[in-house]
Amino acid sequence: MAEAFGQFQYPTPPLAVFAEDIVKHYQKFLNHRRALRPEGEYVDVTPDEWAEFEEHFDKRKVELGNCARPYGSPCQHEHACIRCPMLQVNPKMLPRLAEIEKDLILRRKGAEEEQWLGEIDGIDMTLAFVRTKQADAARLAQRSPVALGIPTTRPQRN
């Protein structure tokens, strides 16, 4: 099936993108870009630079899993992780998400009794995020990991 726009026809096949496909295409892109760059641009990382890089990822570990925000970027959501799209929940934390959901439902009942409409809206939003995170973590638990390999540096030419 194709859609016509003016004189052009664009194919419109069903499209599904999976994380594994994204990783493969990105690796291909990186390899191509690296091949185009001059060798002189590749320098050894200093111990301080490497320590800072590792620290970035150590600080991304949170109770429910990992924060996937890019290296060197601050948290834009003020650490409201449940609502943050960058939170990647560890499937082992599904029971904790169930506890959080139960607590939110109880808080919502209390807010209804007090007629705190703004609180109800906020809790409803958080509940929606919790349920999305639960579904994502459950789906992740069913998948096998993608082997990315170990990054290496190019040997220096003399």
N, CA and C atoms as an extended XYZ file, in Angstrom:
474
Properties=species:S:1:pos:R:3:atomname:S:1:resname:S:1:resid:I:1 pbc="F F F"
N         0.845       -1.171        0.000 N   MET     1
C         0.000        0.000        0.000 CA  MET     1
C         0.891        1.235        0.000 C   MET     1
N         0.498        2.256       -0.763 N   ALA     2
C         1.273        3.485       -0.824 CA  ALA     2
C         0.318        4.662       -0.842 C   ALA     2
N         0.813        5.779       -0.325 N   GLU     3
C         0.017        7.002       -0.364 CA  GLU     3
C         0.615        7.915       -1.416 C   GLU     3
N        -0.243        8.591       -2.162 N   ALA     4
C         0.233        9.505       -3.197 CA  ALA     4
C         0.158       10.934       -2.688 C   ALA     4
N         1.247       11.672       -2.834 N   PHE     5
C         1.302       13.090       -2.517 CA  PHE     5
C         1.847       13.775       -3.758 C   PHE     5
N         0.969       14.439       -4.506 N   GLY     6
C         1.406       15.052       -5.754 CA  GLY     6
C         1.834       13.960       -6.708 C   GLY     6
N         3.042       14.098       -7.260 N   GLN     7
C         3.520       13.104       -8.215 CA  GLN     7
C         4.305       11.975       -7.552 C   GLN     7
N         4.548       12.071       -6.254 N   PHE     8
C         5.342       11.068       -5.563 CA  PHE     8
C         4.449       10.057       -4.858 C   PHE     8
N         4.919        8.834       -4.796 N   GLN     9
C         4.241        7.813       -4.003 CA  GLN     9
C         5.202        7.344       -2.924 C   GLN     9
N         4.710        7.380       -1.689 N   TYR    10
C         5.522        6.969       -0.561 CA  TYR    10
C         5.002        5.644       -0.032 C   TYR    10
N         5.869        4.641        0.121 N   PRO    11
C         5.405        3.372        0.683 CA  PRO    11
C         5.006        3.570        2.143 C   PRO    11
N         3.965        2.904        2.566 N   THR    12
C         3.533        2.996        3.962 CA  THR    12
C         3.360        1.598        4.546 C   THR    12
N         4.471        0.848        4.629 N   PRO    13
C         4.364       -0.490        5.221 CA  PRO    13
C         4.204       -0.363        6.740 C   PRO    13
N         3.718       -1.400        7.377 N   PRO    14
C         3.669       -1.371        8.837 CA  PRO    14
C         5.093       -1.239        9.375 C   PRO    14
N         5.263       -0.487       10.418 N   LEU    15
C         6.593       -0.216       10.951 CA  LEU    15
C         6.626       -0.526       12.437 C   LEU    15
N         7.603       -1.291       12.837 N   ALA    16
C         7.833       -1.570       14.250 CA  ALA    16
C         9.321       -1.372       14.509 C   ALA    16
N         9.649       -0.582       15.508 N   VAL    17
C        11.038       -0.319       15.847 CA  VAL    17
C        11.302       -0.930       17.213 C   VAL    17
N        12.340       -1.744       17.300 N   PHE    18
C        12.702       -2.384       18.539 CA  PHE    18
C        14.061       -1.871       18.966 C   PHE    18
N        14.338       -1.893       20.258 N   ALA    19
C        15.598       -1.374       20.790 CA  ALA    19
C        16.802       -2.019       20.115 C   ALA    19
N        16.727       -3.301       19.817 N   GLU    20
C        17.846       -4.001       19.181 CA  GLU    20
C        18.141       -3.402       17.802 C   GLU    20
N        17.082       -3.078       17.056 N   ASP    21
C        17.270       -2.453       15.739 CA  ASP    21
C        17.929       -1.090       15.874 C   ASP    21
N        17.494       -0.334       16.848 N   ILE    22
C        18.062        0.998       17.071 CA  ILE    22
C        19.541        0.882       17.384 C   ILE    22
N        19.911       -0.047       18.261 N   VAL    23
C        21.311       -0.225       18.644 CA  VAL    23
C        22.150       -0.605       17.429 C   VAL    23
N        21.673       -1.549       16.624 N   LYS    24
C        22.430       -1.993       15.442 CA  LYS    24
C        22.649       -0.840       14.461 C   LYS    24
N        21.585       -0.081       14.191 N   HIS    25
C        21.711        1.040       13.257 CA  HIS    25
C        22.614        2.130       13.813 C   HIS    25
N        22.542        2.385       15.099 N   TYR    26
C        23.386        3.404       15.700 CA  TYR    26
C        24.850        2.973       15.671 C   TYR    26
N        25.113        1.697       15.943 N   GLN    27
C        26.489        1.206       15.866 CA  GLN    27
C        27.035        1.336       14.444 C   GLN    27
N        26.208        1.021       13.464 N   LYS    28
C        26.625        1.156       12.063 CA  LYS    28
C        26.945        2.617       11.750 C   LYS    28
N        26.091        3.529       12.221 N   PHE    29
C        26.306        4.962       12.017 CA  PHE    29
C        27.618        5.392       12.669 C   PHE    29
N        27.847        4.970       13.921 N   LEU    30
C        29.071        5.365       14.624 CA  LEU    30
C        30.318        4.846       13.910 C   LEU    30
N        30.280        3.605       13.485 N   ASN    31
C        31.437        3.044       12.768 CA  ASN    31
C        31.729        3.825       11.491 C   ASN    31
N        30.682        4.195       10.773 N   HIS    32
C        30.853        4.990        9.548 CA  HIS    32
C        31.453        6.353        9.875 C   HIS    32
N        30.911        7.036       10.902 N   ARG    33
C        31.418        8.357       11.269 CA  ARG    33
C        32.863        8.287       11.749 C   ARG    33
N        33.185        7.255       12.500 N   ARG    34
C        34.559        7.114       12.994 CA  ARG    34
C        35.536        6.897       11.853 C   ARG    34
N        35.108        6.187       10.841 N   ALA    35
C        35.982        5.936        9.694 CA  ALA    35
C        36.280        7.228        8.934 C   ALA    35
N        35.390        8.207        8.994 N   LEU    36
C        35.569        9.469        8.287 CA  LEU    36
C        36.429       10.475        9.050 C   LEU    36
N        36.590       10.286       10.340 N   ARG    37
C        37.325       11.257       11.160 CA  ARG    37
C        38.831       11.027       11.077 C   ARG    37
N        39.617       12.092       11.122 N   PRO    38
C        41.085       11.939       11.120 CA  PRO    38
C        41.569       11.241       12.388 C   PRO    38
N        42.600       10.433       12.261 N   GLU    39
C        43.159        9.697       13.397 CA  GLU    39
C        43.583       10.621       14.528 C   GLU    39
N        44.057       11.822       14.201 N   GLY    40
C        44.546       12.763       15.207 CA  GLY    40
C        43.478       13.224       16.180 C   GLY    40
N        42.218       13.080       15.819 N   GLU    41
C        41.138       13.502       16.715 CA  GLU    41
C        40.901       12.506       17.840 C   GLU    41
N        41.426       11.306       17.697 N   TYR    42
C        41.256       10.298       18.730 CA  TYR    42
C        42.429       10.373       19.692 C   TYR    42
N        42.162       10.806       20.905 N   VAL    43
C        43.213       10.930       21.919 CA  VAL    43
C        42.847       10.029       23.098 C   VAL    43
N        43.855        9.662       23.863 N   ASP    44
C        43.614        8.835       25.045 CA  ASP    44
C        42.887        9.651       26.106 C   ASP    44
N        42.003        8.993       26.807 N   VAL    45
C        41.250        9.631       27.883 CA  VAL    45
C        42.132        9.687       29.118 C   VAL    45
N        42.103       10.828       29.807 N   THR    46
C        42.893       10.962       31.033 CA  THR    46
C        42.181       10.218       32.171 C   THR    46
N        42.912        9.838       33.198 N   PRO    47
C        42.274        9.174       34.344 CA  PRO    47
C        41.165       10.030       34.980 C   PRO    47
N        41.382       11.352       35.041 N   ASP    48
C        40.349       12.229       35.609 CA  ASP    48
C        39.089       12.244       34.736 C   ASP    48
N        39.256       12.290       33.419 N   GLU    49
C        38.104       12.268       32.516 CA  GLU    49
C        37.334       10.957       32.652 C   GLU    49
N        38.080        9.857       32.745 N   TRP    50
C        37.418        8.555       32.861 CA  TRP    50
C        36.676        8.442       34.197 C   TRP    50
N        37.291        8.938       35.272 N   ALA    51
C        36.644        8.900       36.590 CA  ALA    51
C        35.348        9.715       36.572 C   ALA    51
N        35.383       10.887       35.933 N   GLU    52
C        34.183       11.727       35.826 CA  GLU    52
C        33.089       11.010       35.026 C   GLU    52
N        33.481       10.344       33.957 N   PHE    53
C        32.537        9.604       33.121 CA  PHE    53
C        31.891        8.468       33.916 C   PHE    53
N        32.703        7.706       34.649 N   GLU    54
C        32.166        6.605       35.457 CA  GLU    54
C        31.253        7.127       36.560 C   GLU    54
N        31.644        8.253       37.162 N   GLU    55
C        30.831        8.854       38.233 CA  GLU    55
C        29.447        9.239       37.715 C   GLU    55
N        29.396        9.725       36.475 N   HIS    56
C        28.105       10.088       35.872 CA  HIS    56
C        27.146        8.905       35.943 C   HIS    56
N        27.616        7.724       35.565 N   PHE    57
C        26.746        6.553       35.528 CA  PHE    57
C        26.466        5.998       36.919 C   PHE    57
N        27.430        6.139       37.836 N   ASP    58
C        27.178        5.718       39.213 CA  ASP    58
C        26.062        6.551       39.838 C   ASP    58
N        26.026        7.832       39.498 N   LYS    59
C        24.999        8.720       40.055 CA  LYS    59
C        23.649        8.537       39.387 C   LYS    59
N        23.562        7.739       38.358 N   ARG    60
C        22.287        7.504       37.674 CA  ARG    60
C        21.548        6.305       38.253 C   ARG    60
N        22.155        5.641       39.206 N   LYS    61
C        21.504        4.502       39.850 CA  LYS    61
C        20.552        5.036       40.912 C   LYS    61
N        19.281        4.691       40.781 N   VAL    62
C        18.260        5.130       41.728 CA  VAL    62
C        17.522        3.906       42.254 C   VAL    62
N        16.655        4.110       43.232 N   GLU    63
C        15.966        2.996       43.887 CA  GLU    63
C        15.315        2.033       42.902 C   GLU    63
N        14.637        2.567       41.903 N   LEU    64
C        13.848        1.724       41.012 CA  LEU    64
C        14.617        1.201       39.802 C   LEU    64
N        15.792        1.720       39.548 N   GLY    65
C        16.542        1.273       38.374 CA  GLY    65
C        17.643        2.251       38.016 C   GLY    65
N        17.586        2.743       36.769 N   ASN    66
C        18.610        3.661       36.268 CA  ASN    66
C        17.979        4.845       35.557 C   ASN    66
N        18.649        5.976       35.691 N   CYS    67
C        18.257        7.167       34.946 CA  CYS    67
C        19.055        7.150       33.645 C   CYS    67
N        18.382        7.272       32.530 N   ALA    68
C        19.039        7.161       31.222 CA  ALA    68
C        19.360        8.509       30.595 C   ALA    68
N        19.381        9.578       31.408 N   ARG    69
C        19.669       10.866       30.794 CA  ARG    69
C        21.115       10.899       30.310 C   ARG    69
N        21.362       11.682       29.273 N   PRO    70
C        22.693       11.687       28.649 CA  PRO    70
C        23.801       12.175       29.582 C   PRO    70
N        25.005       11.736       29.279 N   TYR    71
C        26.188       12.132       30.028 CA  TYR    71
C        26.294       13.649       30.092 C   TYR    71
N        26.544       14.151       31.280 N   GLY    72
C        26.757       15.579       31.475 CA  GLY    72
C        25.495       16.409       31.553 C   GLY    72
N        24.331       15.785       31.512 N   SER    73
C        23.090       16.567       31.557 CA  SER    73
C        22.496       16.518       32.962 C   SER    73
N        21.903       17.621       33.396 N   PRO    74
C        21.282       17.645       34.726 CA  PRO    74
C        19.897       16.999       34.698 C   PRO    74
N        19.375       16.710       35.855 N   CYS    75
C        18.027       16.163       35.962 CA  CYS    75
C        17.032       17.308       35.788 C   CYS    75
N        16.230       17.248       34.735 N   GLN    76
C        15.269       18.309       34.451 CA  GLN    76
C        13.965       18.121       35.213 C   GLN    76
N        13.783       16.978       35.832 N   HIS    77
C        12.512       16.685       36.488 CA  HIS    77
C        12.620       16.735       37.999 C   HIS    77
N        13.692       17.339       38.506 N   GLU    78
C        13.905       17.510       39.938 CA  GLU    78
C        13.761       16.193       40.695 C   GLU    78
N        14.269       15.142       40.109 N   HIS    79
C        14.317       13.815       40.711 CA  HIS    79
C        12.935       13.252       41.039 C   HIS    79
N        11.917       13.667       40.286 N   ALA    80
C        10.581       13.059       40.383 CA  ALA    80
C        10.589       11.872       39.428 C   ALA    80
N        11.346       10.858       39.792 N   CYS    81
C        11.678        9.774       38.866 CA  CYS    81
C        10.475        9.015       38.318 C   CYS    81
N         9.456        8.801       39.118 N   ILE    82
C         8.305        8.036       38.643 CA  ILE    82
C         7.700        8.705       37.418 C   ILE    82
N         7.689       10.013       37.375 N   ARG    83
C         7.103       10.739       36.251 CA  ARG    83
C         8.089       10.972       35.107 C   ARG    83
N         9.337       10.651       35.305 N   CYS    84
C        10.371       10.960       34.311 CA  CYS    84
C        10.450        9.879       33.237 C   CYS    84
N        10.403       10.272       31.970 N   PRO    85
C        10.526        9.273       30.902 CA  PRO    85
C        11.923        8.665       30.816 C   PRO    85
N        12.902        9.244       31.482 N   MET    86
C        14.264        8.727       31.426 CA  MET    86
C        14.507        7.602       32.436 C   MET    86
N        13.557        7.368       33.356 N   LEU    87
C        13.721        6.298       34.331 CA  LEU    87
C        13.516        4.955       33.663 C   LEU    87
N        14.502        4.091       33.800 N   GLN    88
C        14.404        2.716       33.308 CA  GLN    88
C        14.290        1.815       34.533 C   GLN    88
N        13.092        1.284       34.759 N   VAL    89
C        12.831        0.478       35.947 CA  VAL    89
C        13.421       -0.917       35.784 C   VAL    89
N        14.135       -1.339       36.799 N   ASN    90
C        14.661       -2.701       36.844 CA  ASN    90
C        13.476       -3.632       37.092 C   ASN    90
N        13.303       -4.670       36.283 N   PRO    91
C        12.173       -5.589       36.481 CA  PRO    91
C        12.102       -6.179       37.888 C   PRO    91
N        13.239       -6.267       38.589 N   LYS    92
C        13.236       -6.761       39.965 CA  LYS    92
C        12.452       -5.842       40.901 C   LYS    92
N        12.212       -4.603       40.455 N   MET    93
C        11.538       -3.622       41.297 CA  MET    93
C        10.029       -3.569       41.056 C   MET    93
N         9.489       -4.510       40.302 N   LEU    94
C         8.035       -4.541       40.082 CA  LEU    94
C         7.248       -4.619       41.387 C   LEU    94
N         7.680       -5.400       42.388 N   PRO    95
C         6.943       -5.388       43.657 CA  PRO    95
C         6.941       -4.000       44.323 C   PRO    95
N         8.037       -3.281       44.203 N   ARG    96
C         8.106       -1.921       44.774 CA  ARG    96
C         7.151       -0.994       44.035 C   ARG    96
N         7.061       -1.124       42.716 N   LEU    97
C         6.101       -0.313       41.957 CA  LEU    97
C         4.669       -0.631       42.383 C   LEU    97
N         4.389       -1.892       42.690 N   ALA    98
C         3.052       -2.271       43.163 CA  ALA    98
C         2.746       -1.592       44.502 C   ALA    98
N         3.760       -1.510       45.377 N   GLU    99
C         3.587       -0.804       46.659 CA  GLU    99
C         3.300        0.678       46.428 C   GLU    99
N         4.054        1.284       45.517 N   ILE   100
C         3.866        2.701       45.210 CA  ILE   100
C         2.463        2.925       44.650 C   ILE   100
N         2.027        2.040       43.760 N   GLU   101
C         0.690        2.161       43.181 CA  GLU   101
C        -0.379        2.063       44.270 C   GLU   101
N        -0.228        1.100       45.166 N   LYS   102
C        -1.194        0.915       46.263 CA  LYS   102
C        -1.255        2.176       47.134 C   LYS   102
N        -0.093        2.737       47.454 N   ASP   103
C        -0.044        3.957       48.262 CA  ASP   103
C        -0.723        5.125       47.541 C   ASP   103
N        -0.486        5.244       46.252 N   LEU   104
C        -1.118        6.321       45.484 CA  LEU   104
C        -2.637        6.182       45.465 C   LEU   104
N        -3.121        4.960       45.352 N   ILE   105
C        -4.568        4.733       45.353 CA  ILE   105
C        -5.163        5.152       46.702 C   ILE   105
N        -4.471        4.816       47.803 N   LEU   106
C        -4.947        5.237       49.129 CA  LEU   106
C        -4.916        6.761       49.273 C   LEU   106
N        -3.849        7.370       48.788 N   ARG   107
C        -3.744        8.837       48.835 CA  ARG   107
C        -4.848        9.482       48.011 C   ARG   107
N        -5.172        8.874       46.880 N   ARG   108
C        -6.235        9.417       46.014 CA  ARG   108
C        -7.581        9.373       46.728 C   ARG   108
N        -7.865        8.271       47.441 N   LYS   109
C        -9.120        8.170       48.193 CA  LYS   109
C        -9.212        9.272       49.242 C   LYS   109
N        -8.104        9.507       49.938 N   GLY   110
C        -8.079       10.592       50.932 CA  GLY   110
C        -8.290       11.956       50.288 C   GLY   110
N        -7.687       12.167       49.132 N   ALA   111
C        -7.847       13.443       48.424 CA  ALA   111
C        -9.288       13.615       47.947 C   ALA   111
N        -9.935       12.527       47.545 N   GLU   112
C       -11.340       12.602       47.135 CA  GLU   112
C       -12.224       12.997       48.320 C   GLU   112
N       -11.952       12.391       49.489 N   GLU   113
C       -12.728       12.713       50.685 CA  GLU   113
C       -12.596       14.180       51.063 C   GLU   113
N       -11.412       14.720       50.881 N   GLU   114
C       -11.162       16.132       51.209 CA  GLU   114
C       -11.480       17.072       50.044 C   GLU   114
N       -11.826       16.504       48.910 N   GLN   115
C       -12.128       17.257       47.679 CA  GLN   115
C       -10.950       18.141       47.233 C   GLN   115
N        -9.761       17.560       47.299 N   TRP   116
C        -8.554       18.242       46.836 CA  TRP   116
C        -8.381       17.920       45.356 C   TRP   116
N        -9.031       18.670       44.501 N   LEU   117
C        -9.061       18.358       43.074 CA  LEU   117
C        -7.679       18.405       42.418 C   LEU   117
N        -6.873       19.372       42.816 N   GLY   118
C        -5.514       19.455       42.267 CA  GLY   118
C        -4.681       18.249       42.652 C   GLY   118
N        -4.838       17.804       43.898 N   GLU   119
C        -4.118       16.620       44.374 CA  GLU   119
C        -4.565       15.378       43.608 C   GLU   119
N        -5.871       15.276       43.369 N   ILE   120
C        -6.402       14.134       42.613 CA  ILE   120
C        -5.800       14.101       41.212 C   ILE   120
N        -5.738       15.263       40.561 N   ASP   121
C        -5.148       15.328       39.215 CA  ASP   121
C        -3.687       14.885       39.231 C   ASP   121
N        -2.944       15.365       40.214 N   GLY   122
C        -1.532       14.995       40.310 CA  GLY   122
C        -1.340       13.513       40.571 C   GLY   122
N        -2.153       12.966       41.464 N   ILE   123
C        -2.052       11.534       41.771 CA  ILE   123
C        -2.433       10.705       40.549 C   ILE   123
N        -3.485       11.135       39.838 N   ASP   124
C        -3.881       10.415       38.622 CA  ASP   124
C        -2.749       10.393       37.601 C   ASP   124
N        -2.061       11.523       37.462 N   MET   125
C        -0.942       11.584       36.522 CA  MET   125
C         0.171       10.631       36.961 C   MET   125
N         0.485       10.655       38.244 N   THR   126
C         1.538        9.781       38.751 CA  THR   126
C         1.141        8.313       38.602 C   THR   126
N        -0.124        7.998       38.864 N   LEU   127
C        -0.605        6.622       38.678 CA  LEU   127
C        -0.435        6.168       37.226 C   LEU   127
N        -0.722        7.057       36.292 N   ALA   128
C        -0.560        6.710       34.878 CA  ALA   128
C         0.908        6.390       34.576 C   ALA   128
N         1.819        7.184       35.121 N   PHE   129
C         3.248        6.925       34.913 CA  PHE   129
C         3.663        5.612       35.570 C   PHE   129
N         3.171        5.361       36.787 N   VAL   130
C         3.516        4.109       37.480 CA  VAL   130
C         3.069        2.914       36.654 C   VAL   130
N         1.876        2.985       36.136 N   ARG   131
C         1.341        1.851       35.360 CA  ARG   131
C         2.110        1.661       34.052 C   ARG   131
N         2.538        2.758       33.448 N   THR   132
C         3.363        2.657       32.238 CA  THR   132
C         4.711        2.032       32.572 C   THR   132
N         5.306        2.465       33.694 N   LYS   133
C         6.598        1.904       34.116 CA  LYS   133
C         6.459        0.414       34.433 C   LYS   133
N         5.339        0.027       35.049 N   GLN   134
C         5.118       -1.381       35.345 CA  GLN   134
C         5.066       -2.202       34.051 C   GLN   134
N         4.328       -1.706       33.085 N   ALA   135
C         4.209       -2.419       31.803 CA  ALA   135
C         5.563       -2.500       31.105 C   ALA   135
N         6.323       -1.404       31.122 N   ASP   136
C         7.648       -1.397       30.489 CA  ASP   136
C         8.589       -2.395       31.164 C   ASP   136
N         8.588       -2.400       32.504 N   ALA   137
C         9.477       -3.307       33.241 CA  ALA   137
C         9.067       -4.760       33.016 C   ALA   137
N         7.767       -5.024       32.981 N   ALA   138
C         7.298       -6.388       32.735 CA  ALA   138
C         7.701       -6.852       31.338 C   ALA   138
N         7.592       -5.948       30.354 N   ARG   139
C         7.993       -6.286       28.985 CA  ARG   139
C         9.507       -6.515       28.929 C   ARG   139
N        10.262       -5.690       29.640 N   LEU   140
C        11.716       -5.835       29.672 CA  LEU   140
C        12.125       -7.163       30.298 C   LEU   140
N        11.382       -7.600       31.295 N   ALA   141
C        11.690       -8.866       31.963 CA  ALA   141
C        11.534      -10.053       31.004 C   ALA   141
N        10.725       -9.893       29.976 N   GLN   142
C        10.473      -10.971       29.019 CA  GLN   142
C        11.503      -11.019       27.901 C   GLN   142
N        12.322       -9.984       27.757 N   ARG   143
C        13.278       -9.898       26.642 CA  ARG   143
C        14.638      -10.410       27.039 C   ARG   143
N        15.378      -10.864       26.043 N   SER   144
C        16.765      -11.250       26.277 CA  SER   144
C        17.649      -10.047       25.974 C   SER   144
N        18.769       -9.918       26.673 N   PRO   145
C        19.637       -8.749       26.471 CA  PRO   145
C        20.300       -8.747       25.093 C   PRO   145
N        20.615       -7.546       24.616 N   VAL   146
C        21.309       -7.364       23.348 CA  VAL   146
C        22.810       -7.283       23.650 C   VAL   146
N        23.605       -8.063       22.957 N   ALA   147
C        25.056       -8.038       23.151 CA  ALA   147
C        25.640       -6.876       22.363 C   ALA   147
N        26.193       -5.907       23.086 N   LEU   148
C        26.782       -4.733       22.439 CA  LEU   148
C        28.280       -4.878       22.228 C   LEU   148
N        28.897       -5.815       22.918 N   GLY   149
C        30.339       -5.975       22.787 CA  GLY   149
C        31.085       -5.013       23.679 C   GLY   149
N        32.369       -5.153       23.729 N   ILE   150
C        33.234       -4.315       24.541 CA  ILE   150
C        33.855       -3.261       23.634 C   ILE   150
N        33.739       -1.966       23.978 N   PRO   151
C        34.367       -0.938       23.141 CA  PRO   151
C        35.890       -1.044       23.209 C   PRO   151
N        36.532       -0.773       22.096 N   THR   152
C        37.978       -0.813       22.034 CA  THR   152
C        38.488        0.465       21.387 C   THR   152
N        39.773        0.739       21.568 N   THR   153
C        40.381        1.890       20.913 CA  THR   153
C        41.189        1.399       19.725 C   THR   153
N        41.368        2.285       18.794 N   ARG   154
C        42.174        1.928       17.614 CA  ARG   154
C        43.654        1.914       17.998 C   ARG   154
N        44.421        0.998       17.412 N   PRO   155
C        45.875        1.036       17.663 CA  PRO   155
C        46.470        2.288       17.015 C   PRO   155
N        47.456        2.876       17.689 N   GLN   156
C        48.083        4.083       17.146 CA  GLN   156
C        49.017        3.716       16.011 C   GLN   156
N        48.978        4.567       14.993 N   ARG   157
C        49.883        4.379       13.850 CA  ARG   157
C        51.139        5.198       14.068 C   ARG   157
N        52.248        4.662       13.688 N   ASN   158
C        53.523        5.407       13.835 CA  ASN   158
C        54.041        5.822       12.493 C   ASN   158
